[in-house]
Amino acid sequence: MEASLWIVALGAAVAGFVQSLSGFAFGMVAMSFRAWGLDPRTAAILTVFGALTGQVIAMLAASLPSVLLPSAS
């Protein structure tokens, strides 16, 4: 694989891990990796869509149990 693809993959993996622990900071962590190997415009676009995807997945994961397992009332 190309070096830039490894940078993107590694940055996304580490940033996803940090976001899963803290709930935020995907952009800061991802940009710290991507700034070294990508064009700034490309890095910004990838970071915004990665952070948005992570937040949407977290929102769906938080609301899914309540849909599948409603509380007995």
Secondary structure by P-SEA (a helix, b strand, c coil): ccaaaaaaaaaaaaaaaaaaacccaaaaaaaaaacccccaaaaaaaaaaaaaaaaaaaaaaaaaaaaaccccc
